[in-house]
Amino acid sequence: MVLRHWLWLALTLIAGGIALIVWRVEVYGYPLQPDAEDATWSVQARMRIDPGEGPVKVSLKLPHRTPGLARLREDFISRGFGLDVQDKPQSRTATWSIRRSSNQSTLYYRAQFYQDKGAEEFAPRPAYPEVPALEEPFATAMRTVTARAREKSADIASFATEIIAEINSASPADEVSLFLHSPEYAGGKIDIAQTLLAAARIPSVQINGLMLVESDRLAGLTPWLAIHNEQRWLFFDPVTGDEGLPDNLLIWWLGDEPAVELSGAELKSLQWSVRRNEVTSLELAERRADEHHFGLSAISLSRLPVQVQSVYATLLLVPIGALILVLLRNFIGIRAFGTFMPVLIALAFRETGLVSGLVLFSLVIATGLVLRMYLERLRLLLVPRLAAMVTIVVLLMLIISLLSSQLQWEVGLSIGLFPMVIMAMVIERMTIIWEERGPGDAMIETAGSAVIAVLAYLVMGLELIRHVVFVFPESLLIVLGLMIACGRYSGYRLSELIRFRELVGK
């Protein structure tokens, strides 16, 4: 029963940690690789206006909800103008206003967008449109075209494709030509398509979008057509009839209304521009998590103060070093002083450097060992002796730092990062082993401690490891599960197999 509980606990922890990581990667795009970047697009609308004599109001349609795209940030730039932003399900509008202006003004809208698979649909389900009440001969032409398209189609999507194909035909039928050459349909082919779709009571809306393609020239708007098939929105190219919304089309506004409406001023120019940028994938992932109210994003380590982040960036590596220690001691059989001393020494190596850290470590241990043997002659009790060793270690570290400062050896100034209490305990235990089992065993355990510290330092120093444990703290569940899984291993260690290899051969 105990064995089964141990196994299930280890597997549950490992599976839970992996599941949380996969969920955050797949759903919210948290990056597994450090320094991963994603593309974002900066878009801008630039308006130049000449004000009149009285108050001025300028209304600009703002980018609408786009499937597959989400807004990272937006800015409104104007001097002296008041600003009001209206966010409605069908539209977003920014209105600049000023009581009086005598000079030409320039207004800017800037926003940054990124790809987001979880972005919501761009508009709610619409009501069924009324059949247009057209005069003759348009009414008869409308019925004829829709009847012909209905015969050649099987559903709403294919019906819309047939309508668009007839409108864009190189030799359109007479009924379609009637609409194309009528001044009443100066709005163009999308206006005609919407009229014919409404005759079949199919909801539709014109999309005015901006292609997210960086170019040396100013960007231009692209019209698109969206229809609702009673279940979801379908998007069509109004020229080719191809179904689907391009991945790089940003929906700016809906309908056939102009992008800018003014009162008390004259619009001199309206320019659109697009620029591609690169931002960190982690920033985008946290933005997605906030947008979709992902609970764990609220406790993300990146939201802590910077100094606290630095502390946890180091603390989260301790379990990784401890796992290395477990593997090396339980499976390889490397002997070391204490349980966590090599891990703490490895953390100190991250600041001093590996070679310099080993030199400083060896220097303190060797000097402290000589002084500890001198204290042995004084026959001090245990607690005073340990307190004296801690003081000696501190003095040794201070002397090394002062000498390093005089010699301008910057690495020596990092000696203070070594855990002094652990160093004192190492010297104490090394002395006891020296006296009880001889200098050979003492040197073996010292060397073993150094080997474990070096390997732990190399693993904890990997940028990938540092990134994963900081961005995915749940990865420590995997580490904990592995530790529990290793905790009941009682078989032969590699060092024992090597030691008794002659007996194994027999």
N, C-alpha and C positions, 0 to 999 in steps of 0.2 A: 504493500500500500504506500509506504514511504517512497519507495523507488518510483512508483507510478506518479505520485504527486510531484516529486523532484523533476521528472522528465517533462510532465505537462506544464509545469511552471516555467521551465527554461524555454520550451517551444512557444508558449504563449507570449512571453516577453519578446522573443526574437521576432515572431510573426507580427505582433502588435507594432513594434518599432518599424519593421519594413513596410507594413500597411500604411502607417501614418506618413512615412516618407513618400511612398508611391502616390498616395492621395494628393499631397501637397505639390508634387512635381507634375502630375497629370492634369489636375483640375485647376491649379492656380499658377503653375509655371515656375515654381521655385527652382532655381538652378542647382544642379548637382556639381557643376564645374565652377571653380572660382573665376572671377573676372569675366563671366559670361555676359554678353551684351545682346540686346534686342533692338530692332529698328523702331524708331518712332518718327512721326511726321509732324512737322510744324507747318501750320497753314495760317495765312494772313489775308485779311480783307482791308484794303487801304482806300479811304474815301476822301476826296478833296471837294470842299463845298465853298460856294460864295454866298455869304449871308445877305439877307435883305435888310429892311429897316427895323423890323420888329422882332419878336421872339422867334427862335429857331428850334425846330424839333427834327431829329433824324432817326428813323427806325431802320434797323438792319436785321434781316433774318439770320439767325444763328444756326450752326450745324445741328442737325436733328439726330435722333438715335439711329445708329447704323449697325445692322447685324454684323458681328465679327469685329467691330471697332469700338473702342471706348476712349473717353477723354481723360487725359492725364492732368492737364491744367489749362486754364484760359486766362487771358489778360485783356483789359480794355484800356486803351491809351487815348487820352484827350486832355486838352488844357482848358480849364475854365468851364467845362460842360458838366452838368449833372447826368447821372446814369441810372436807368431803371431797367432791370432784366426780368422779363416775364417768361416763366417756364410752364408751358401747358402741354397736355398729351399730344396735341397735333402740331404744335409749333413752339419755337423759342425765339424771342425777339429782344433785342437791346435797343433802348431809346435814349439818345443823347438830347439834352435840352439846355438852352441858355437864354437868358432874358434879352440880351442885346450883344451883338458882335459886329465889329466893323471890318475885320480883316479876314482874309481867306484862311480857312481852318482845315486841318488834316486829322481825321479820326482813324484809329486802328483797332482792329480786333485780331488777336492772336490766340491760337490754341495748339495744343500738342495732343496727338492721338497715337494709340498703339493697338495692336491686334489683340482681341479678347474673344475666345471661343464662347464664353458664357454671356456675351452681351445680349440684352433682351431684344425682342422684335421692335421695329421702329415705330409702330403705330398700333392702337387697339383695333379690334375687329369693327369694321364699319357697318352702317345700315345699308340695306338694299336701295339702290338708286331708283328714282322714278323713271319710267320710259319717257324719253324726250318728246315733247309735243311740237313736231316740226310741220312746217307748211309744205304743201306739194311744190315741186316733185320730190323734195328731200325725204318726206315721210315714206313714200313708196320705195325710193332708192335705199333707205335705211332698212326697211323690212326685207328687201330682196337680198342685200349683202349679208345680213345676219342669217337669213334662211339658208343661203348657199354655204356659209361658214359652218352652220350647225350640221348640215348634211355631211360635211367633210371632216367633222371632229367627233371625238369620243368623250371629251371632258372639257372642263373650263380652260385648262392649260392649252390643249390643242385648238380650242375655239379661238383663244386669243392669238395663237400663232397664225391661224388662217386669216384673221382680221388684219394683222400686221402685214402678212404676206400680200394680201390684196392691195393694201394701201401703198406698199412700196414696189409693186410690180412694175416692170419696165413698160408694159402695155396694159394699164389698168382698165377694168371694165367701165362701161359708161356710167354706171351708178356711182362708182368710186370717183371717177373723173369729175362728176358733178360736185362732189364735196371738195375735191382738190382745187378746183378753179373758182370756188365761191369765195367772195370777200368776207362772208360771214364766218369763215373758218380760217381766218388769217393766223390763228394761233398755231397752225401747222398740223403735221400728221398725228401728233399725240392728241391734239384736240379732237380730230376726226375719230381716232381709235377709241377715245373715251366715250364719244357720242354713240358709236356702234356697240360698245360693250354695255353701256347703260341701256340700250334697246333690249339687250338680253338680261337686264337687271343684274349685271356683274359689277361689283364695286371696283373702282380703279382710282388711281391717283398719280399725278405727274411728280416725278422725282427730279430735283435739280441737284446734281452732284459735282464733286470736284475730284478728278483723278489724282491719286497720290503718286505722282511721277515727277521726280526732280528734273527740272529743265532750266536752261539758261534764259528762256523766254518766260513771260508771264503766263500763268495758267489760265485755262478757260473752263467754263461750266459745261457739263455733259448732261443732257436730258435722258431720263429713263422712265420706264412705265412699270407700275406695280399694280397687280390685281389680287383680289382675295377669292380663294376657291372654297369658302365656307369653313376651311380648317386652318389655313395659314396664308401668308403673303407669298406671291410668286412675282418674280421680277423678269422683265423682258427688255431686250434691246429694241427700241422703237424703229430701228432701220432694218436690222437683219431678222428680228423675231427670235433670236437666240435667248433661251431661258437661263436665268441665273444672274446674280449680282456679282460684278467683279470684286475680287478681294481688296483691290486698292481704290474702290469708289467710295468716297465719303459723301453721305447724304447731307446736303446743306439745308435745303428746305423743301417743303411739299407744296404742290399747287402751281397754278400759272400766274400767281401774283409776282410783281417785281421784287428783287432782293432788297431794294432800298426805297423807302417812302420818306418824302421831305415835306416840310411846311415852313415857309419863311426863309427858304434858301434854295440855291440851285446846285445840283450835283455836277461838278466839273469832270470828275473821273472816278471810276471804281475799278480797282485792280486786285486780282487774286494771285497769290504766290504760294508755292509749296517747297518745302525743304526737308530732306531726310536727315535724321539725327540718330545717334547711338547712345543708349542709356543702359545702366546695369540691369540685368534680368531680375536681380533681387528687388530693386526698387519697383519694377513693374509688377512683380508677383505680390508684393505687399499692397500695392494699389488695388490689384484685382481682389485680394482677400478682403480689403476694406469695402470695396464696392458690393461684394456678395455677402458681407457680414459673416466672414469666416471667423469663428470664435477664437481660435488659437492665434490669429494675427494680432489680437489685442495684447497678448503676452509675448510678443516677439522681442528677442533680445536687442534688436536694433532700435527699439523704442526707449531703451534705458539711457540714462546719461552716458556720455562718452567715456568718462572715467570708470563707471561701473561696467560698461561693456568690456573695457580692457581687462578688468579683474576676472570677469566670467570667461573671457576668451582664453585665459590661462587655466582657470579652475576646471573648465570642461575637458581639458586635456589630461587631467590627472587620472580619470578612469581609463583612458586609453593607455597611459603608461602602466597603470596597475594591471591591465589585461596582458600587456607584454610581459610583465613580471610573473604573472600566473603561468603563462605558457612556457616561459624559460625555466621556471623552477619546477613545475609539476611534470612537464613532458621532456625537457632537456636535462634537467637536474643540475642547473648552475646554482652554486651555493653563494649566498650573499649575507651581508649584515642587515638584520632587521627586515621589515616587510615593505615599508614605503620609502626608506632612505634612498634607494637607487632612483625612484621616480622623482623625488624632490631634487636630487642632484641633477637629474636630466633637465628639470625646469630651469635650474640655475645655468646649465650649459646653453640654454636658448638665448641668454643675455651675454654670456662671456665668450661664446664660441666653443666648439668642441675641443680643439687642441689646447687652446689657452685654458679652458676650464679644467681639462685633465691635469695640466701642469699645476694649476693653483690647488686643485683637489689633492694631488699627491704631495705638494709642499706642505699643506696644512696638516694632513694626516701624518706624514713622517715626523714633522717637528713636534706635533702634539703627542705622538707615541713616545718620543724620547722624554718629553717632560712628564708624561704620565708614569713612566717607569721610575722617574725621580721621585714622584709623589708616593709611589709604592713604598719607598724606603721610609717615608714619614709615618707609615701605618695609620693613615687617616680612616675615619669611618666612611661608610658608603655615601651618605648624603653630602657631607662636606667635601668629599673627594670629587663627586660629580659637579657640585657647585664650583669648585676650584677649576675643573676642566672646562666648564662653560666660560669662565672668566678668561682662562688661558686662550681658548679658541677665539674669543672676541679680541683679545690683545694681539694675537697672531694676525687676524684679519685686518686690524687697524694698522699694524706695522707694515703689512704688505701694501695696503692702500697708500700709506704715506710715502713709502719707498717708490711706488709706482708713479706717484705724483711728481716726485723729484726727478725720476728717470723719464717722465713723460710717456709712460706706458699705460695707455688708456684702459687696456683690458684688465690690468691689476686693480683698477678702481671699482670693478664689478665684483670683487671678492665678497662684498657685503651681501650679495644675493644668495650666497650659500646658507642653508639653514644651520645656524650655529648650534642649536641644541642637538640636532641629529648628528652633526659632526662630532660633538663631544661624546655622544653615546657610541658612535662608531669607534672612536679612539678607546673608550672604556672597554667595549666588548672585544676589540682587537687585542688589547692588552691581556684580557682574561684568557682568550684562546691561545695567545702566545705562551702564557705561563702554563696552561693546563695541557695543551695538545701540541705545543711546539710552534716555531715560526713558520713551518711549511703550511699548516692549516690556516694560519692567520693570513698569510700571503694569498692563499687560494681564495679565501672568502673576500679579501679586499679586491683581488682581480675580478672575481665574479660580480661583485657590486659595481665595479667600473664597467664591465661588459654590459650588464643589464642597463645601467644608466646611459651608455652610449647608444644601444639599440633603441631604448625608449626615446632618447633625444632624436634619433633619426626618424622614427615613426611620427612622433609628435611634431616634428619640424616640417612634415609634408604639408604643402599648401592645401592639398585636397582634404586631408584629415582635419585641418584647422577650419576649413570652410564648412565641411559637413557637420561637425559637432556644434558649430556656432549657429548655422542656419537651421539645422534640424536637431535641436536638443533631444528629440525623441530617439535619436540614434543611440543614446546611452541606454535605452531599454534593450537594444540588441547587445550592447557590451555587457549589461547586467545578466542577460540570459546566457551569454557565452561563459561568463564567470561561474554561474550556477551549474551549467552543463559540465564545466571542467572540475567542479568542486568535489565530485565523487570518484574521480579517476584515481585508482590505486594500483595501477599496473606498473610495469617496469619503465624507468626513465631511460632516455638515450644514453646518458652517461653510465648508467648501470649495465646496459647491454654492452657497451664498449669495455667496461671494466671486467665483466665476466664473460667476455666473448669466447674464451677458451673452454669454459664450462658449457656454453651453449653449443659449441661445436661437437662436444661429446654426447 
